[in-house]
Structures are given as C-alpha cells and as structure tokens.
Amino acid sequence: MTMVIQERLATEPHAEKFDAGKVIIEHVSNTSIHHPLIRLPKLLGIDFSVTKHVFMLWLVAAIVFVVVTWVVRRYLKQQRPVPSGFMNGLEAVVEFVRDTIVQPNVGKKWVNTWTPLILTFFVFILCANAIGLIPLFDVVALLDRWVLHTGDDSFIKHVLHGGPTATANFNVTAALATITFGAIIVAGSKAHGPVEHWKNMVPHGLAWPIYILLIPIEIIGMFVRPFALTMRLAANMTGGHIATLAILSFVFLFTEMFGRAIAGIGVGLAVSVPLGVGISALEIIVVLVQAYVFTLLTAVFIGMAIHVHH
C-alpha cells in the first residue's frame, strides 16, 4: 500500500487523501446486506443473504465440526484407549472446561448436563477469535491484486470488505448470550420446577414492601447478564483490531504528510511495527481470556439458578 500511495502522490497531486477512519471502520464492520457475498431469497420478509460475518460464522462452525468429528472418530477406531496427538489436546480442553469451569459452579449432580453446552461455547468462541487474527483475506487481496485481477463485482472483491472476526459482530455475541439466557431459565426450572424457579428470583420471608424494589431489580438483572456477555466479547474483539489498524495507519499518514514513502517507512519501522506486534501478542492473550470469561460467566449464571439459596 505504501507503493500505491507513492505512485498516486507522484502521478495525482490532488488525489484523495488516505482516510484512516474509513479504512478502520470498513475492516471491523460487516458487509452491507445490500451487497452480500451470497444472495439468497427472502423468507417471511427476512433477507437470509450471506454477509461476510455470516460467512465467517459458517466457516468457523464447519472447521470446528469437521476437525472435532474427524479426530474423535479416528480415536474411537483405534485399538488402544490412550489418546495421542491432537486428541490428547482435545481431551485436555474437555477436562479443563468440565473440572475447572463447569463443576465448581453447577455442582457434580449437573456437571454432565451442562458441560456439552459450555464446552461448545468455549471451543467455538476460541476458534472464532483465533481465526479472526489470521490475515486470510489480506492474503487473498494481495493475490487478487497481483495475480487474479478479478472484476469489481466478483466474489473475491466482495469478500475483501468487512472484518473477518465473527465474534466481533454484536449480533453473533447476542445470539450466544441469548442461548445463555435460555439455559439459565432451563437450569433453574430443571432444578426447582418452573414455578419455584421464578419464585427464587428474590429471597423468601422478607417484608412485602421490599419486594416492590427487589422484583424490578431482579428482572432488569435477568437481561443485564446476557447484555454484559454480548458487549464484553464483541467489544474486546473489535478493540484489538481497531488499535492495530490505527497504529499501522501512521505509515500512510506520515507518507502523505511529508510526501515521501521513506517517511512512512521510517515511522513504520520505528513505531508502527513494534507496537503492532505488541498489540497482536496481547490479542492472542485476549483470544484465550475472552473464551474463558464468556464460558465461566455462563457457568456461574447457570450455577446461580441451580444453587439459588447459596
């Protein structure tokens, strides 16, 4: 991109300036529903066309399903019961989620009931976060620019616009949080019965005027929990990309400011690249932490519905 800017400065003195905000927003946002990657017919007035984040959602789900299914089936076909290789790592993840996240919060009686859901959350979020760090579409963009030279309306051109991290989309995290919301109600109803679960929202034996305050607060709290899960995951995954792109934009801004590519390259080598590498390393930690935090809070909320008196 530095070469492109340098050429434009030399041949087009009044060319449009580099807009860092536009580039950043385009990278972290989803593609428009009016220009989807795959156009599908409307059903009941709802447009089910595939945008970039939906495409990434399907891609991550397909990768997780195929890899886990293949590894488990291969393990079950072998003679020895001792896992090895990738299956060994997968078993370690299962045991970590079951013994460290689920069991301490829901108890031994319900651990096998809720481990599959929480384990699915953990693996999917972890893979979606991790795949979002890989510059898949940037490589495709370079390949298209120098080799393929596809048209403006091609599938490749459309797939280059919009961010690649599915969990940076608030709709995706809201869907995951909605599942958690439903799981909390189901867990409380299974443990105490449908009626008793709702009665357990507030402590028993208090003076009736106190319930006038407690009941609205608890109802609000029911929706605050999934809202917090939604915002925390999406905001953290979006923030890291914004910070990295903002720092890398210094290269192009200084190139335009001084009219020479050497100025941008100097700033890039001295500032942008070291800080970008540092933030990318921090994002690797964030990928793990956010998957852990989402599943941990889900287990805590489910455990609160089950062990309400504790």
C-alpha positions as CSV (number, residue, x, y, z in Angstrom):
1,M,0.0,0.0,0.0
2,T,3.0,2.3,0.5
3,M,4.0,1.8,-3.1
4,V,0.4,2.6,-4.2
5,I,0.4,5.9,-2.2
6,Q,3.8,6.9,-3.5
7,E,2.6,6.3,-7.1
8,R,-0.5,8.4,-6.5
9,L,1.4,11.2,-5.0
10,A,3.7,11.3,-8.0
11,T,1.0,11.0,-10.7
12,E,-2.0,12.5,-9.0
13,P,-1.0,15.5,-6.7
14,H,-4.7,16.2,-5.8
15,A,-5.7,12.5,-5.2
16,E,-8.0,11.7,-2.4
17,K,-6.2,11.6,0.9
18,F,-5.8,8.4,3.0
19,D,-8.8,8.1,5.3
20,A,-7.7,6.1,8.3
21,G,-11.2,6.1,9.9
22,K,-12.9,4.8,6.8
23,V,-10.3,2.0,6.4
24,I,-10.6,1.0,10.1
25,I,-14.5,1.0,10.1
26,E,-14.5,-0.9,6.8
27,H,-12.2,-3.6,8.3
28,V,-14.1,-4.1,11.6
29,S,-17.6,-3.8,10.2
30,N,-19.8,-6.3,8.4
31,T,-20.5,-6.1,4.7
32,S,-23.8,-4.4,3.7
33,I,-26.9,-6.6,3.4
34,H,-27.5,-4.8,0.0
35,H,-24.1,-6.2,-1.3
36,P,-23.9,-9.7,0.3
37,L,-21.4,-12.4,-0.6
38,I,-24.1,-14.8,-1.5
39,R,-27.6,-13.5,-2.3
40,L,-30.4,-15.7,-1.0
41,P,-34.2,-15.3,-1.4
42,K,-36.2,-13.6,1.3
43,L,-38.3,-15.9,3.6
44,L,-41.2,-14.3,5.5
45,G,-39.8,-10.9,4.7
46,I,-36.4,-11.7,6.2
47,D,-33.3,-11.4,3.9
48,F,-31.1,-14.5,4.5
49,S,-28.4,-13.4,2.2
50,V,-24.9,-14.2,3.4
51,T,-22.7,-11.3,4.5
52,K,-19.0,-11.6,5.5
53,H,-19.6,-12.2,9.2
54,V,-22.2,-14.8,8.4
55,F,-19.7,-16.4,6.0
56,M,-17.1,-16.4,8.8
57,L,-19.6,-17.9,11.2
58,W,-20.3,-20.8,8.9
59,L,-16.6,-21.2,8.2
60,V,-15.7,-21.5,11.9
61,A,-18.6,-23.8,12.6
62,A,-17.7,-26.0,9.7
63,I,-14.0,-26.1,10.7
64,V,-14.8,-27.0,14.3
65,F,-17.4,-29.7,13.3
66,V,-15.2,-31.3,10.7
67,V,-12.0,-31.3,12.8
68,V,-13.5,-32.5,16.1
69,T,-15.6,-35.1,14.4
70,W,-12.7,-36.5,12.4
71,V,-10.3,-36.5,15.4
72,V,-12.9,-38.2,17.7
73,R,-13.9,-40.8,15.1
74,R,-10.3,-41.7,14.3
75,Y,-9.6,-42.1,18.1
76,L,-12.6,-44.4,18.5
77,K,-11.5,-46.6,15.7
78,Q,-8.0,-47.3,17.1
79,Q,-7.3,-50.2,19.4
80,R,-5.6,-48.5,22.3
81,P,-7.7,-46.3,24.6
82,V,-4.9,-43.8,25.3
83,P,-5.3,-40.6,23.2
84,S,-2.4,-39.1,21.4
85,G,-1.6,-36.0,19.3
86,F,-4.5,-33.6,18.7
87,M,-6.9,-35.9,20.5
88,N,-4.8,-35.6,23.6
89,G,-5.0,-31.8,23.4
90,L,-8.8,-32.0,22.8
91,E,-9.2,-34.2,25.8
92,A,-7.3,-31.8,27.9
93,V,-9.6,-29.0,26.8
94,V,-12.7,-31.1,27.7
95,E,-11.3,-31.9,31.1
96,F,-10.3,-28.3,31.8
97,V,-13.8,-27.0,30.9
98,R,-15.5,-29.7,32.9
99,D,-13.4,-29.7,36.0
100,T,-12.4,-26.1,36.2
101,I,-15.3,-24.1,34.8
102,V,-18.5,-26.2,35.0
103,Q,-18.2,-28.5,38.0
104,P,-17.3,-25.8,40.6
105,N,-20.3,-23.7,39.6
106,V,-23.1,-26.1,38.8
107,G,-22.0,-29.0,41.1
108,K,-21.4,-32.7,40.5
109,K,-25.0,-33.5,40.0
110,W,-25.4,-31.3,37.0
111,V,-21.9,-31.3,35.6
112,N,-22.6,-33.8,32.8
113,T,-25.8,-31.9,31.9
114,W,-24.2,-28.6,31.2
115,T,-20.7,-29.4,30.2
116,P,-21.6,-30.1,26.5
117,L,-23.2,-26.6,26.1
118,I,-20.4,-24.7,27.9
119,L,-17.7,-26.8,26.1
120,T,-19.3,-25.9,22.7
121,F,-19.3,-22.2,23.7
122,F,-15.6,-22.4,24.7
123,V,-14.4,-24.2,21.5
124,F,-16.4,-22.1,19.1
125,I,-15.5,-18.8,20.7
126,L,-11.9,-19.7,20.9
127,C,-11.7,-20.8,17.3
128,A,-13.7,-17.8,16.0
129,N,-11.4,-15.4,17.9
130,A,-8.2,-17.2,16.8
131,I,-9.2,-17.4,13.1
132,G,-10.0,-13.7,13.2
133,L,-6.4,-13.0,14.0
134,I,-5.2,-14.7,10.8
135,P,-5.0,-12.3,7.9
136,L,-6.8,-14.7,5.5
137,F,-8.5,-12.0,3.4
138,D,-5.4,-9.8,3.3
139,V,-3.5,-12.6,1.6
140,V,-6.5,-13.0,-0.8
141,A,-6.4,-9.3,-1.5
142,L,-2.7,-9.4,-2.4
143,L,-3.3,-12.4,-4.6
144,D,-6.2,-10.7,-6.3
145,R,-4.2,-7.5,-6.9
146,W,-1.1,-9.1,-8.4
147,V,-2.3,-12.4,-9.9
148,L,-6.0,-12.9,-10.3
149,H,-7.2,-9.3,-11.3
150,T,-10.9,-10.2,-10.8
151,G,-13.7,-7.7,-11.6
152,D,-15.3,-5.3,-9.2
153,D,-18.4,-7.5,-8.8
154,S,-16.6,-10.7,-8.2
155,F,-17.0,-12.9,-5.1
156,I,-13.4,-12.2,-4.1
157,K,-13.8,-8.4,-4.3
158,H,-16.9,-8.6,-2.0
159,V,-15.2,-10.9,0.5
160,L,-12.3,-8.4,0.9
161,H,-14.6,-5.8,2.5
162,G,-15.5,-6.1,6.2
163,G,-13.9,-7.6,9.2
164,P,-13.1,-11.3,9.4
165,T,-13.8,-11.9,13.2
166,A,-17.2,-13.4,13.6
167,T,-17.3,-12.7,17.4
168,A,-16.6,-9.0,16.8
169,N,-20.2,-8.8,15.4
170,F,-22.7,-7.9,18.2
171,N,-25.4,-10.0,16.5
172,V,-23.2,-13.1,16.9
173,T,-22.4,-12.5,20.6
174,A,-26.0,-11.5,21.2
175,A,-27.1,-14.9,19.8
176,L,-24.6,-16.7,22.1
177,A,-25.8,-14.7,25.1
178,T,-29.4,-15.4,24.2
179,I,-28.6,-19.1,24.4
180,T,-27.1,-18.5,27.8
181,F,-30.3,-16.6,28.8
182,G,-32.4,-19.6,27.9
183,A,-30.0,-22.0,29.6
184,I,-30.3,-20.1,32.9
185,I,-34.1,-20.4,32.8
186,V,-34.0,-24.1,31.8
187,A,-31.4,-24.9,34.5
188,G,-33.4,-23.2,37.3
189,S,-36.6,-24.9,36.1
190,K,-35.0,-28.4,35.9
191,A,-33.5,-28.0,39.4
192,H,-36.5,-26.4,41.2
193,G,-39.5,-26.6,38.9
194,P,-40.9,-24.0,36.6
195,V,-42.9,-22.1,39.2
196,E,-40.3,-22.3,42.0
197,H,-37.6,-21.0,39.7
198,W,-39.3,-17.7,39.2
199,K,-40.2,-17.5,42.9
200,N,-36.5,-18.0,43.7
201,M,-35.7,-14.7,41.9
202,V,-36.0,-12.9,45.2
203,P,-35.3,-14.2,48.8
204,H,-38.2,-15.6,50.8
205,G,-39.5,-14.3,54.0
206,L,-38.9,-10.5,53.5
207,A,-41.4,-7.8,54.2
208,W,-43.7,-7.2,51.2
209,P,-42.6,-3.6,50.6
210,I,-39.1,-4.8,49.9
211,Y,-40.3,-7.0,47.1
212,I,-41.6,-3.8,45.3
213,L,-37.9,-2.9,44.9
214,L,-36.3,-6.3,44.5
215,I,-38.6,-7.7,41.8
216,P,-37.9,-5.0,39.2
217,I,-34.2,-5.1,40.0
218,E,-34.0,-8.9,39.5
219,I,-36.0,-8.6,36.3
220,I,-33.5,-6.0,35.0
221,G,-30.7,-8.2,36.2
222,M,-32.0,-11.1,34.0
223,F,-31.4,-9.0,30.9
224,V,-28.2,-7.3,32.1
225,R,-26.4,-10.6,32.3
226,P,-26.7,-11.6,28.6
227,F,-26.2,-7.9,27.6
228,A,-22.9,-7.9,29.5
229,L,-21.8,-11.1,27.8
230,T,-22.7,-9.6,24.4
231,M,-20.9,-6.3,24.8
232,R,-17.8,-7.7,26.6
233,L,-16.9,-10.3,23.9
234,A,-17.7,-8.2,20.8
235,A,-16.1,-5.0,22.2
236,N,-12.8,-6.8,23.2
237,M,-12.5,-8.5,19.8
238,T,-13.3,-5.2,17.9
239,G,-11.0,-3.1,20.1
240,G,-7.8,-5.0,19.3
241,H,-8.3,-4.7,15.6
242,I,-9.0,-1.0,15.8
243,A,-5.9,-0.4,17.9
244,T,-3.7,-2.4,15.5
245,L,-5.1,-0.7,12.4
246,A,-4.8,2.8,13.9
247,I,-1.2,2.3,14.7
248,L,-0.4,0.9,11.2
249,S,-2.2,3.9,9.7
250,F,0.7,6.0,10.9
251,V,2.7,4.7,7.9
252,F,0.3,6.1,5.3
253,L,-0.5,9.3,7.2
254,F,3.2,10.2,7.5
255,T,3.8,9.3,3.9
256,E,1.1,11.8,2.8
257,M,2.2,14.4,5.4
258,F,5.8,14.5,4.1
259,G,5.1,13.5,0.5
260,R,7.6,10.7,0.6
261,A,7.3,7.0,1.2
262,I,10.6,6.9,3.2
263,A,8.9,9.0,6.0
264,G,6.1,6.5,6.3
265,I,8.5,3.5,6.2
266,G,10.7,5.1,8.9
267,V,7.7,5.6,11.2
268,G,6.5,2.1,10.4
269,L,9.8,0.5,11.4
270,A,10.3,2.7,14.5
271,V,6.8,2.8,15.8
272,S,4.0,1.0,14.0
273,V,5.6,-2.4,13.5
274,P,6.9,-2.8,17.1
275,L,3.6,-1.6,18.6
276,G,1.6,-3.6,16.1
277,V,3.5,-6.8,17.1
278,G,2.9,-6.0,20.8
279,I,-0.8,-5.5,20.4
280,S,-1.0,-8.7,18.3
281,A,0.7,-10.6,21.1
282,L,-1.7,-9.1,23.5
283,E,-4.6,-10.1,21.3
284,I,-3.5,-13.7,21.4
285,I,-4.0,-13.5,25.2
286,V,-7.3,-11.8,24.7
287,V,-8.5,-14.6,22.4
288,L,-7.9,-17.1,25.2
289,V,-9.2,-14.9,28.0
290,Q,-12.5,-13.9,26.3
291,A,-13.3,-17.5,25.5
292,Y,-12.6,-18.4,29.1
293,V,-14.6,-15.4,30.6
294,F,-17.7,-16.0,28.5
295,T,-17.9,-19.7,29.4
296,L,-17.0,-19.0,33.0
297,L,-19.8,-16.4,33.4
298,T,-22.2,-18.7,31.6
299,A,-21.4,-21.5,34.1
300,V,-21.7,-19.0,37.0
301,F,-25.1,-17.8,35.9
302,I,-26.4,-21.3,35.4
303,G,-25.0,-22.3,38.8
304,M,-26.7,-19.3,40.4
305,A,-30.1,-20.5,39.0
306,I,-29.4,-24.1,40.3
307,H,-27.9,-23.2,43.7
308,V,-30.1,-20.2,44.3
309,H,-30.0,-20.4,48.1
310,H,-26.2,-20.3,48.2
